[in-house]
């Protein structure tokens, strides 16, 4: 039986989210050989576009400084989150490879020139 859970109230705006589940209480009334969890998928939906590092809803020159800040900062991106607490540093992963590094610079410049 497929299940879906909305964890946005907890997960929104967080750089990292941990999910844990466990087997609840049981009794003698239902006996099976075990239980299985498979095909687990976590899906995030961003309200901001990649490159919008100041999270003002626009991709423009005001995103350059926060982009550079993320490129120079390191986990946990304290300086960035101090200035942009409601943003996600992963908006700087322009090429979508899961890392923020020099390979994101050219795609960021391309986004800025569109």
Backbone atoms as SQL, in Angstrom:
CREATE TABLE atoms (id INTEGER PRIMARY KEY, chain TEXT, resi INTEGER, resn TEXT, atom TEXT, x REAL, y REAL, z REAL);
INSERT INTO atoms VALUES
  (1, 'A', 1, 'UNK', 'N', 0.840, -1.161, 0.000),
  (2, 'A', 1, 'UNK', 'CA', 0.000, 0.000, 0.000),
  (3, 'A', 1, 'UNK', 'C', 0.896, 1.238, 0.000),
  (4, 'A', 2, 'UNK', 'N', 0.726, 2.090, -0.964),
  (5, 'A', 2, 'UNK', 'CA', 1.532, 3.306, -1.074),
  (6, 'A', 2, 'UNK', 'C', 1.127, 4.306, -0.002),
  (7, 'A', 3, 'UNK', 'N', 2.115, 4.959, 0.550),
  (8, 'A', 3, 'UNK', 'CA', 1.898, 5.991, 1.559),
  (9, 'A', 3, 'UNK', 'C', 2.631, 7.248, 1.125),
  (10, 'A', 4, 'UNK', 'N', 2.105, 8.394, 1.473),
  (11, 'A', 4, 'UNK', 'CA', 2.744, 9.667, 1.179),
  (12, 'A', 4, 'UNK', 'C', 2.637, 10.542, 2.417),
  (13, 'A', 5, 'UNK', 'N', 3.738, 11.200, 2.772),
  (14, 'A', 5, 'UNK', 'CA', 3.755, 12.054, 3.950),
  (15, 'A', 5, 'UNK', 'C', 4.356, 13.399, 3.576),
  (16, 'A', 6, 'UNK', 'N', 3.708, 14.458, 3.970),
  (17, 'A', 6, 'UNK', 'CA', 4.189, 15.812, 3.735),
  (18, 'A', 6, 'UNK', 'C', 4.979, 16.249, 4.965),
  (19, 'A', 7, 'UNK', 'N', 6.298, 16.416, 4.810),
  (20, 'A', 7, 'UNK', 'CA', 7.138, 16.846, 5.928),
  (21, 'A', 7, 'UNK', 'C', 7.611, 18.284, 5.743),
  (22, 'A', 8, 'UNK', 'N', 6.933, 19.028, 4.890),
  (23, 'A', 8, 'UNK', 'CA', 7.373, 20.380, 4.575),
  (24, 'A', 8, 'UNK', 'C', 7.399, 21.291, 5.797),
  (25, 'A', 9, 'UNK', 'N', 6.505, 21.085, 6.759),
  (26, 'A', 9, 'UNK', 'CA', 6.492, 21.938, 7.944),
  (27, 'A', 9, 'UNK', 'C', 7.795, 21.815, 8.724),
  (28, 'A', 10, 'UNK', 'N', 8.433, 20.666, 8.650),
  (29, 'A', 10, 'UNK', 'CA', 9.705, 20.439, 9.332),
  (30, 'A', 10, 'UNK', 'C', 10.881, 20.669, 8.406),
  (31, 'A', 11, 'UNK', 'N', 10.764, 20.283, 7.154),
  (32, 'A', 11, 'UNK', 'CA', 11.907, 20.258, 6.244),
  (33, 'A', 11, 'UNK', 'C', 12.162, 21.556, 5.495),
  (34, 'A', 12, 'UNK', 'N', 11.153, 22.369, 5.285),
  (35, 'A', 12, 'UNK', 'CA', 11.330, 23.594, 4.489),
  (36, 'A', 12, 'UNK', 'C', 12.428, 24.478, 5.058),
  (37, 'A', 13, 'UNK', 'N', 13.303, 24.924, 4.186),
  (38, 'A', 13, 'UNK', 'CA', 14.358, 25.849, 4.563),
  (39, 'A', 13, 'UNK', 'C', 15.544, 25.209, 5.264),
  (40, 'A', 14, 'UNK', 'N', 15.521, 23.910, 5.426),
  (41, 'A', 14, 'UNK', 'CA', 16.611, 23.221, 6.110),
  (42, 'A', 14, 'UNK', 'C', 17.630, 22.719, 5.095),
  (43, 'A', 15, 'UNK', 'N', 18.908, 22.882, 5.405),
  (44, 'A', 15, 'UNK', 'CA', 19.956, 22.402, 4.515),
  (45, 'A', 15, 'UNK', 'C', 20.044, 20.882, 4.560),
  (46, 'A', 16, 'UNK', 'N', 19.739, 20.295, 5.708),
  (47, 'A', 16, 'UNK', 'CA', 19.800, 18.851, 5.885),
  (48, 'A', 16, 'UNK', 'C', 18.564, 18.404, 6.651),
  (49, 'A', 17, 'UNK', 'N', 17.981, 17.299, 6.229),
  (50, 'A', 17, 'UNK', 'CA', 16.815, 16.738, 6.901),
  (51, 'A', 17, 'UNK', 'C', 17.064, 15.249, 7.097),
  (52, 'A', 18, 'UNK', 'N', 16.861, 14.779, 8.306),
  (53, 'A', 18, 'UNK', 'CA', 16.999, 13.362, 8.607),
  (54, 'A', 18, 'UNK', 'C', 15.620, 12.768, 8.839),
  (55, 'A', 19, 'UNK', 'N', 15.396, 11.573, 8.293),
  (56, 'A', 19, 'UNK', 'CA', 14.120, 10.899, 8.449),
  (57, 'A', 19, 'UNK', 'C', 14.394, 9.542, 9.092),
  (58, 'A', 20, 'UNK', 'N', 13.579, 9.202, 10.087),
  (59, 'A', 20, 'UNK', 'CA', 13.741, 7.924, 10.774),
  (60, 'A', 20, 'UNK', 'C', 12.362, 7.294, 10.928),
  (61, 'A', 21, 'UNK', 'N', 12.293, 6.006, 10.785),
  (62, 'A', 21, 'UNK', 'CA', 11.045, 5.316, 11.041),
  (63, 'A', 21, 'UNK', 'C', 11.350, 4.039, 11.792),
  (64, 'A', 22, 'UNK', 'N', 10.335, 3.506, 12.452),
  (65, 'A', 22, 'UNK', 'CA', 10.517, 2.278, 13.224),
  (66, 'A', 22, 'UNK', 'C', 9.214, 1.511, 13.294),
  (67, 'A', 23, 'UNK', 'N', 9.310, 0.320, 13.768),
  (68, 'A', 23, 'UNK', 'CA', 8.148, -0.546, 13.912),
  (69, 'A', 23, 'UNK', 'C', 7.407, -0.163, 15.185),
  (70, 'A', 24, 'UNK', 'N', 6.124, 0.103, 15.056),
  (71, 'A', 24, 'UNK', 'CA', 5.319, 0.499, 16.209),
  (72, 'A', 24, 'UNK', 'C', 4.901, -0.707, 17.034),
  (73, 'A', 25, 'UNK', 'N', 4.061, -0.490, 18.013),
  (74, 'A', 25, 'UNK', 'CA', 3.618, -1.585, 18.887),
  (75, 'A', 25, 'UNK', 'C', 2.785, -2.613, 18.114),
  (76, 'A', 26, 'UNK', 'N', 2.931, -3.852, 18.488),
  (77, 'A', 26, 'UNK', 'CA', 2.167, -4.935, 17.859),
  (78, 'A', 26, 'UNK', 'C', 1.494, -5.765, 18.952),
  (79, 'A', 27, 'UNK', 'N', 0.581, -6.590, 18.540),
  (80, 'A', 27, 'UNK', 'CA', -0.044, -7.525, 19.481),
  (81, 'A', 27, 'UNK', 'C', -0.324, -8.835, 18.751),
  (82, 'A', 28, 'UNK', 'N', -0.962, -9.758, 19.384),
  (83, 'A', 28, 'UNK', 'CA', -1.216, -11.083, 18.845),
  (84, 'A', 28, 'UNK', 'C', -2.257, -11.113, 17.729),
  (85, 'A', 29, 'UNK', 'N', -3.032, -10.033, 17.550),
  (86, 'A', 29, 'UNK', 'CA', -4.160, -10.073, 16.627),
  (87, 'A', 29, 'UNK', 'C', -3.752, -10.119, 15.157),
  (88, 'A', 30, 'UNK', 'N', -2.585, -9.616, 14.822),
  (89, 'A', 30, 'UNK', 'CA', -2.129, -9.625, 13.435),
  (90, 'A', 30, 'UNK', 'C', -0.732, -10.223, 13.414),
  (91, 'A', 31, 'UNK', 'N', -0.575, -11.313, 12.694),
  (92, 'A', 31, 'UNK', 'CA', 0.749, -11.937, 12.607),
  (93, 'A', 31, 'UNK', 'C', 1.125, -12.129, 11.148),
  (94, 'A', 32, 'UNK', 'N', 2.256, -11.596, 10.781),
  (95, 'A', 32, 'UNK', 'CA', 2.806, -11.760, 9.451),
  (96, 'A', 32, 'UNK', 'C', 4.270, -12.155, 9.616),
  (97, 'A', 33, 'UNK', 'N', 4.882, -12.566, 8.528),
  (98, 'A', 33, 'UNK', 'CA', 6.270, -12.999, 8.603),
  (99, 'A', 33, 'UNK', 'C', 7.248, -11.830, 8.717),
  (100, 'A', 34, 'UNK', 'N', 6.791, -10.624, 8.566),
  (101, 'A', 34, 'UNK', 'CA', 7.657, -9.452, 8.666),
  (102, 'A', 34, 'UNK', 'C', 7.045, -8.293, 7.919),
  (103, 'A', 35, 'UNK', 'N', 7.798, -7.277, 7.742),
  (104, 'A', 35, 'UNK', 'CA', 7.308, -6.129, 6.983),
  (105, 'A', 35, 'UNK', 'C', 8.441, -5.580, 6.146),
  (106, 'A', 36, 'UNK', 'N', 8.078, -4.915, 5.077),
  (107, 'A', 36, 'UNK', 'CA', 9.060, -4.420, 4.125),
  (108, 'A', 36, 'UNK', 'C', 8.798, -2.946, 3.831),
  (109, 'A', 37, 'UNK', 'N', 9.885, -2.235, 3.674),
  (110, 'A', 37, 'UNK', 'CA', 9.806, -0.862, 3.184),
  (111, 'A', 37, 'UNK', 'C', 10.678, -0.817, 1.944),
  (112, 'A', 38, 'UNK', 'N', 10.108, -0.419, 0.831),
  (113, 'A', 38, 'UNK', 'CA', 10.901, -0.322, -0.388),
  (114, 'A', 38, 'UNK', 'C', 10.389, 0.840, -1.233),
  (115, 'A', 39, 'UNK', 'N', 11.157, 1.158, -2.224),
  (116, 'A', 39, 'UNK', 'CA', 10.802, 2.234, -3.145),
  (117, 'A', 39, 'UNK', 'C', 10.534, 3.553, -2.417),
  (118, 'A', 40, 'UNK', 'N', 11.405, 3.886, -1.465),
  (119, 'A', 40, 'UNK', 'CA', 11.268, 5.141, -0.726),
  (120, 'A', 40, 'UNK', 'C', 11.803, 6.285, -1.586),
  (121, 'A', 41, 'UNK', 'N', 11.037, 7.339, -1.702),
  (122, 'A', 41, 'UNK', 'CA', 11.431, 8.502, -2.489),
  (123, 'A', 41, 'UNK', 'C', 11.186, 9.760, -1.671),
  (124, 'A', 42, 'UNK', 'N', 12.174, 10.633, -1.666),
  (125, 'A', 42, 'UNK', 'CA', 12.022, 11.942, -1.046),
  (126, 'A', 42, 'UNK', 'C', 12.070, 12.974, -2.158),
  (127, 'A', 43, 'UNK', 'N', 11.077, 13.828, -2.202),
  (128, 'A', 43, 'UNK', 'CA', 10.982, 14.824, -3.252),
  (129, 'A', 43, 'UNK', 'C', 10.883, 16.202, -2.626),
  (130, 'A', 44, 'UNK', 'N', 11.752, 17.084, -3.074),
  (131, 'A', 44, 'UNK', 'CA', 11.708, 18.464, -2.596),
  (132, 'A', 44, 'UNK', 'C', 11.246, 19.383, -3.703),
  (133, 'A', 45, 'UNK', 'N', 10.545, 20.405, -3.323),
  (134, 'A', 45, 'UNK', 'CA', 10.077, 21.384, -4.280),
  (135, 'A', 45, 'UNK', 'C', 10.572, 22.743, -3.815),
  (136, 'A', 46, 'UNK', 'N', 11.347, 23.388, -4.650),
  (137, 'A', 46, 'UNK', 'CA', 11.865, 24.702, -4.309),
  (138, 'A', 46, 'UNK', 'C', 10.957, 25.773, -4.904),
  (139, 'A', 47, 'UNK', 'N', 10.737, 26.801, -4.117),
  (140, 'A', 47, 'UNK', 'CA', 9.952, 27.914, -4.635),
  (141, 'A', 47, 'UNK', 'C', 10.870, 28.940, -5.300),
  (142, 'A', 48, 'UNK', 'N', 12.176, 28.699, -5.226),
  (143, 'A', 48, 'UNK', 'CA', 13.149, 29.599, -5.825),
  (144, 'A', 48, 'UNK', 'C', 13.885, 28.879, -6.947),
  (145, 'A', 49, 'UNK', 'N', 14.283, 29.632, -7.944),
  (146, 'A', 49, 'UNK', 'CA', 15.021, 29.088, -9.074),
  (147, 'A', 49, 'UNK', 'C', 16.488, 28.955, -8.711),
  (148, 'A', 50, 'UNK', 'N', 17.151, 27.986, -9.345),
  (149, 'A', 50, 'UNK', 'CA', 18.600, 27.876, -9.182),
  (150, 'A', 50, 'UNK', 'C', 19.237, 29.202, -9.549),
  (151, 'A', 51, 'UNK', 'N', 20.201, 29.617, -8.755),
  (152, 'A', 51, 'UNK', 'CA', 20.889, 30.870, -9.001),
  (153, 'A', 51, 'UNK', 'C', 20.317, 32.040, -8.227),
  (154, 'A', 52, 'UNK', 'N', 19.084, 31.922, -7.740),
  (155, 'A', 52, 'UNK', 'CA', 18.473, 32.999, -6.957),
  (156, 'A', 52, 'UNK', 'C', 18.964, 32.874, -5.511),
  (157, 'A', 53, 'UNK', 'N', 20.230, 33.229, -5.296),
  (158, 'A', 53, 'UNK', 'CA', 20.885, 32.994, -4.007),
  (159, 'A', 53, 'UNK', 'C', 20.483, 33.979, -2.926),
  (160, 'A', 54, 'UNK', 'N', 19.805, 35.058, -3.262),
  (161, 'A', 54, 'UNK', 'CA', 19.297, 35.952, -2.219),
  (162, 'A', 54, 'UNK', 'C', 17.804, 35.719, -1.982),
  (163, 'A', 55, 'UNK', 'N', 17.228, 34.803, -2.739),
  (164, 'A', 55, 'UNK', 'CA', 15.841, 34.358, -2.571),
  (165, 'A', 55, 'UNK', 'C', 14.838, 35.505, -2.604),
  (166, 'A', 56, 'UNK', 'N', 15.029, 36.415, -3.541),
  (167, 'A', 56, 'UNK', 'CA', 14.064, 37.491, -3.713),
  (168, 'A', 56, 'UNK', 'C', 13.094, 37.204, -4.851),
  (169, 'A', 57, 'UNK', 'N', 13.216, 36.006, -5.448),
  (170, 'A', 57, 'UNK', 'CA', 12.327, 35.622, -6.540),
  (171, 'A', 57, 'UNK', 'C', 12.788, 36.093, -7.899),
  (172, 'A', 58, 'UNK', 'N', 13.938, 36.766, -7.954),
  (173, 'A', 58, 'UNK', 'CA', 14.484, 37.268, -9.211),
  (174, 'A', 58, 'UNK', 'C', 15.913, 36.777, -9.377),
  (175, 'A', 59, 'UNK', 'N', 16.286, 36.469, -10.590),
  (176, 'A', 59, 'UNK', 'CA', 17.670, 36.121, -10.897),
  (177, 'A', 59, 'UNK', 'C', 18.289, 37.339, -11.560),
  (178, 'A', 60, 'UNK', 'N', 19.144, 38.028, -10.803),
  (179, 'A', 60, 'UNK', 'CA', 19.736, 39.263, -11.318),
  (180, 'A', 60, 'UNK', 'C', 21.078, 39.530, -10.636),
  (181, 'A', 61, 'UNK', 'N', 21.627, 40.696, -10.848),
  (182, 'A', 61, 'UNK', 'CA', 22.933, 41.048, -10.316),
  (183, 'A', 61, 'UNK', 'C', 23.032, 40.981, -8.803),
  (184, 'A', 62, 'UNK', 'N', 21.901, 41.073, -8.109),
  (185, 'A', 62, 'UNK', 'CA', 21.921, 40.984, -6.651),
  (186, 'A', 62, 'UNK', 'C', 22.207, 39.566, -6.157),
  (187, 'A', 63, 'UNK', 'N', 22.239, 38.590, -7.068),
  (188, 'A', 63, 'UNK', 'CA', 22.550, 37.209, -6.694),
  (189, 'A', 63, 'UNK', 'C', 24.044, 36.900, -6.805),
  (190, 'A', 64, 'UNK', 'N', 24.817, 37.808, -7.374),
  (191, 'A', 64, 'UNK', 'CA', 26.247, 37.542, -7.573),
  (192, 'A', 64, 'UNK', 'C', 26.983, 37.442, -6.246),
  (193, 'A', 65, 'UNK', 'N', 26.808, 38.415, -5.365),
  (194, 'A', 65, 'UNK', 'CA', 27.511, 38.375, -4.078),
  (195, 'A', 65, 'UNK', 'C', 27.162, 37.136, -3.252),
  (196, 'A', 66, 'UNK', 'N', 25.875, 36.782, -3.120),
  (197, 'A', 66, 'UNK', 'CA', 25.586, 35.557, -2.371),
  (198, 'A', 66, 'UNK', 'C', 26.132, 34.298, -3.054),
  (199, 'A', 67, 'UNK', 'N', 26.177, 34.289, -4.386),
  (200, 'A', 67, 'UNK', 'CA', 26.756, 33.149, -5.099),
  (201, 'A', 67, 'UNK', 'C', 28.239, 33.019, -4.749),
  (202, 'A', 68, 'UNK', 'N', 28.954, 34.115, -4.799),
  (203, 'A', 68, 'UNK', 'CA', 30.380, 34.110, -4.454),
  (204, 'A', 68, 'UNK', 'C', 30.560, 33.705, -2.995),
  (205, 'A', 69, 'UNK', 'N', 29.670, 34.174, -2.122),
  (206, 'A', 69, 'UNK', 'CA', 29.746, 33.826, -0.707),
  (207, 'A', 69, 'UNK', 'C', 29.633, 32.317, -0.510),
  (208, 'A', 70, 'UNK', 'N', 28.683, 31.698, -1.197),
  (209, 'A', 70, 'UNK', 'CA', 28.507, 30.243, -1.087),
  (210, 'A', 70, 'UNK', 'C', 29.727, 29.530, -1.663),
  (211, 'A', 71, 'UNK', 'N', 30.256, 30.027, -2.766),
  (212, 'A', 71, 'UNK', 'CA', 31.428, 29.399, -3.373),
  (213, 'A', 71, 'UNK', 'C', 32.637, 29.452, -2.433),
  (214, 'A', 72, 'UNK', 'N', 32.759, 30.518, -1.644),
  (215, 'A', 72, 'UNK', 'CA', 33.902, 30.671, -0.752),
  (216, 'A', 72, 'UNK', 'C', 33.660, 30.061, 0.623),
  (217, 'A', 73, 'UNK', 'N', 32.422, 30.005, 1.058),
  (218, 'A', 73, 'UNK', 'CA', 32.062, 29.493, 2.379),
  (219, 'A', 73, 'UNK', 'C', 32.141, 27.967, 2.363),
  (220, 'A', 74, 'UNK', 'N', 32.095, 27.344, 3.515),
  (221, 'A', 74, 'UNK', 'CA', 32.079, 25.891, 3.614),
  (222, 'A', 74, 'UNK', 'C', 31.006, 25.482, 4.602),
  (223, 'A', 75, 'UNK', 'N', 30.661, 24.180, 4.575),
  (224, 'A', 75, 'UNK', 'CA', 29.652, 23.675, 5.508),
  (225, 'A', 75, 'UNK', 'C', 29.981, 24.184, 6.896),
  (226, 'A', 76, 'UNK', 'N', 29.055, 24.625, 7.661),
  (227, 'A', 76, 'UNK', 'CA', 27.610, 24.664, 7.436),
  (228, 'A', 76, 'UNK', 'C', 27.125, 25.969, 6.815),
  (229, 'A', 77, 'UNK', 'N', 27.974, 26.675, 6.103),
  (230, 'A', 77, 'UNK', 'CA', 27.610, 27.905, 5.396),
  (231, 'A', 77, 'UNK', 'C', 27.046, 28.967, 6.347),
  (232, 'A', 78, 'UNK', 'N', 27.722, 29.130, 7.483),
  (233, 'A', 78, 'UNK', 'CA', 27.256, 30.057, 8.518),
  (234, 'A', 78, 'UNK', 'C', 27.105, 31.484, 8.004),
  (235, 'A', 79, 'UNK', 'N', 28.103, 31.976, 7.276),
  (236, 'A', 79, 'UNK', 'CA', 28.046, 33.355, 6.800),
  (237, 'A', 79, 'UNK', 'C', 26.850, 33.552, 5.867),
  (238, 'A', 80, 'UNK', 'N', 26.653, 32.599, 4.959),
  (239, 'A', 80, 'UNK', 'CA', 25.534, 32.693, 4.013),
  (240, 'A', 80, 'UNK', 'C', 24.198, 32.685, 4.753),
  (241, 'A', 81, 'UNK', 'N', 24.005, 31.717, 5.653),
  (242, 'A', 81, 'UNK', 'CA', 22.726, 31.603, 6.354),
  (243, 'A', 81, 'UNK', 'C', 22.494, 32.734, 7.347),
  (244, 'A', 82, 'UNK', 'N', 23.552, 33.398, 7.780),
  (245, 'A', 82, 'UNK', 'CA', 23.379, 34.581, 8.624),
  (246, 'A', 82, 'UNK', 'C', 22.724, 35.701, 7.819),
  (247, 'A', 83, 'UNK', 'N', 23.155, 35.866, 6.578),
  (248, 'A', 83, 'UNK', 'CA', 22.605, 36.926, 5.735),
  (249, 'A', 83, 'UNK', 'C', 21.329, 36.516, 5.007),
  (250, 'A', 84, 'UNK', 'N', 21.199, 35.230, 4.702),
  (251, 'A', 84, 'UNK', 'CA', 20.047, 34.741, 3.928),
  (252, 'A', 84, 'UNK', 'C', 19.440, 33.518, 4.638),
  (253, 'A', 85, 'UNK', 'N', 18.837, 33.720, 5.804),
  (254, 'A', 85, 'UNK', 'CA', 18.377, 32.580, 6.610),
  (255, 'A', 85, 'UNK', 'C', 17.272, 31.745, 5.978),
  (256, 'A', 86, 'UNK', 'N', 16.514, 32.307, 5.057),
  (257, 'A', 86, 'UNK', 'CA', 15.408, 31.570, 4.451),
  (258, 'A', 86, 'UNK', 'C', 15.752, 30.971, 3.095),
  (259, 'A', 87, 'UNK', 'N', 17.030, 31.033, 2.726),
  (260, 'A', 87, 'UNK', 'CA', 17.476, 30.503, 1.439),
  (261, 'A', 87, 'UNK', 'C', 18.144, 29.145, 1.621),
  (262, 'A', 88, 'UNK', 'N', 18.407, 28.499, 0.515),
  (263, 'A', 88, 'UNK', 'CA', 19.105, 27.214, 0.514),
  (264, 'A', 88, 'UNK', 'C', 20.369, 27.362, -0.320),
  (265, 'A', 89, 'UNK', 'N', 21.511, 27.070, 0.290),
  (266, 'A', 89, 'UNK', 'CA', 22.786, 27.223, -0.417),
  (267, 'A', 89, 'UNK', 'C', 22.870, 26.344, -1.663),
  (268, 'A', 90, 'UNK', 'N', 22.075, 25.284, -1.727),
  (269, 'A', 90, 'UNK', 'CA', 22.125, 24.390, -2.887),
  (270, 'A', 90, 'UNK', 'C', 21.561, 25.045, -4.144),
  (271, 'A', 91, 'UNK', 'N', 20.974, 26.224, -4.030),
  (272, 'A', 91, 'UNK', 'CA', 20.574, 26.967, -5.226),
  (273, 'A', 91, 'UNK', 'C', 21.802, 27.374, -6.029),
  (274, 'A', 92, 'UNK', 'N', 22.986, 27.272, -5.424),
  (275, 'A', 92, 'UNK', 'CA', 24.238, 27.568, -6.130),
  (276, 'A', 92, 'UNK', 'C', 24.743, 26.362, -6.916),
  (277, 'A', 93, 'UNK', 'N', 24.116, 25.199, -6.760),
  (278, 'A', 93, 'UNK', 'CA', 24.490, 24.016, -7.540),
  (279, 'A', 93, 'UNK', 'C', 23.802, 24.116, -8.901),
  (280, 'A', 94, 'UNK', 'N', 24.306, 25.001, -9.720),
  (281, 'A', 94, 'UNK', 'CA', 23.652, 25.337, -10.981),
  (282, 'A', 94, 'UNK', 'C', 23.667, 24.162, -11.957),
  (283, 'A', 95, 'UNK', 'N', 24.759, 23.401, -11.976),
  (284, 'A', 95, 'UNK', 'CA', 24.833, 22.303, -12.934),
  (285, 'A', 95, 'UNK', 'C', 24.156, 21.028, -12.428),
  (286, 'A', 96, 'UNK', 'N', 23.654, 21.046, -11.195),
  (287, 'A', 96, 'UNK', 'CA', 22.852, 19.936, -10.684),
  (288, 'A', 96, 'UNK', 'C', 23.603, 18.664, -10.387),
  (289, 'A', 97, 'UNK', 'N', 24.914, 18.743, -10.124),
  (290, 'A', 97, 'UNK', 'CA', 25.679, 17.529, -9.846),
  (291, 'A', 97, 'UNK', 'C', 25.772, 17.204, -8.362),
  (292, 'A', 98, 'UNK', 'N', 25.103, 17.987, -7.510),
  (293, 'A', 98, 'UNK', 'CA', 25.107, 17.724, -6.079),
  (294, 'A', 98, 'UNK', 'C', 26.262, 18.367, -5.333),
  (295, 'A', 99, 'UNK', 'N', 27.160, 19.035, -6.030),
  (296, 'A', 99, 'UNK', 'CA', 28.300, 19.719, -5.427),
  (297, 'A', 99, 'UNK', 'C', 28.285, 21.185, -5.830),
  (298, 'A', 100, 'UNK', 'N', 28.773, 22.021, -4.939),
  (299, 'A', 100, 'UNK', 'CA', 28.950, 23.430, -5.262),
  (300, 'A', 100, 'UNK', 'C', 30.445, 23.658, -5.420),
  (301, 'A', 101, 'UNK', 'N', 30.842, 23.929, -6.668),
  (302, 'A', 101, 'UNK', 'CA', 32.262, 24.088, -6.950),
  (303, 'A', 101, 'UNK', 'C', 32.436, 24.915, -8.219),
  (304, 'A', 102, 'UNK', 'N', 33.644, 24.973, -8.706),
  (305, 'A', 102, 'UNK', 'CA', 33.954, 25.771, -9.878),
  (306, 'A', 102, 'UNK', 'C', 33.174, 25.394, -11.119),
  (307, 'A', 103, 'UNK', 'N', 32.660, 24.180, -11.169),
  (308, 'A', 103, 'UNK', 'CA', 31.880, 23.755, -12.328),
  (309, 'A', 103, 'UNK', 'C', 30.509, 24.436, -12.388),
  (310, 'A', 104, 'UNK', 'N', 30.138, 25.158, -11.327),
  (311, 'A', 104, 'UNK', 'CA', 28.867, 25.883, -11.314),
  (312, 'A', 104, 'UNK', 'C', 29.008, 27.319, -11.803),
  (313, 'A', 105, 'UNK', 'N', 30.235, 27.795, -11.956),
  (314, 'A', 105, 'UNK', 'CA', 30.438, 29.202, -12.312),
  (315, 'A', 105, 'UNK', 'C', 29.934, 29.508, -13.718),
  (316, 'A', 106, 'UNK', 'N', 30.371, 28.751, -14.717),
  (317, 'A', 106, 'UNK', 'CA', 29.934, 29.018, -16.092),
  (318, 'A', 106, 'UNK', 'C', 28.411, 28.909, -16.242),
  (319, 'A', 107, 'UNK', 'N', 27.771, 27.860, -15.681),
  (320, 'A', 107, 'UNK', 'CA', 26.307, 27.818, -15.783),
  (321, 'A', 107, 'UNK', 'C', 25.631, 28.995, -15.074),
  (322, 'A', 108, 'UNK', 'N', 26.225, 29.478, -13.976),
  (323, 'A', 108, 'UNK', 'CA', 25.670, 30.645, -13.280),
  (324, 'A', 108, 'UNK', 'C', 25.754, 31.877, -14.169),
  (325, 'A', 109, 'UNK', 'N', 26.893, 32.064, -14.823),
  (326, 'A', 109, 'UNK', 'CA', 27.064, 33.212, -15.734),
  (327, 'A', 109, 'UNK', 'C', 26.064, 33.103, -16.871),
  (328, 'A', 110, 'UNK', 'N', 25.850, 31.896, -17.403),
  (329, 'A', 110, 'UNK', 'CA', 24.868, 31.707, -18.475),
  (330, 'A', 110, 'UNK', 'C', 23.467, 32.078, -18.009),
  (331, 'A', 111, 'UNK', 'N', 23.101, 31.655, -16.776),
  (332, 'A', 111, 'UNK', 'CA', 21.788, 32.026, -16.243),
  (333, 'A', 111, 'UNK', 'C', 21.640, 33.539, -16.133),
  (334, 'A', 112, 'UNK', 'N', 22.696, 34.197, -15.716),
  (335, 'A', 112, 'UNK', 'CA', 22.648, 35.637, -15.522),
  (336, 'A', 112, 'UNK', 'C', 22.505, 36.375, -16.855),
  (337, 'A', 113, 'UNK', 'N', 22.957, 35.756, -17.940),
  (338, 'A', 113, 'UNK', 'CA', 22.926, 36.434, -19.241),
  (339, 'A', 113, 'UNK', 'C', 21.654, 36.122, -20.029),
  (340, 'A', 114, 'UNK', 'N', 20.786, 35.294, -19.507),
  (341, 'A', 114, 'UNK', 'CA', 19.534, 34.954, -20.223),
  (342, 'A', 114, 'UNK', 'C', 18.538, 36.079, -20.141);
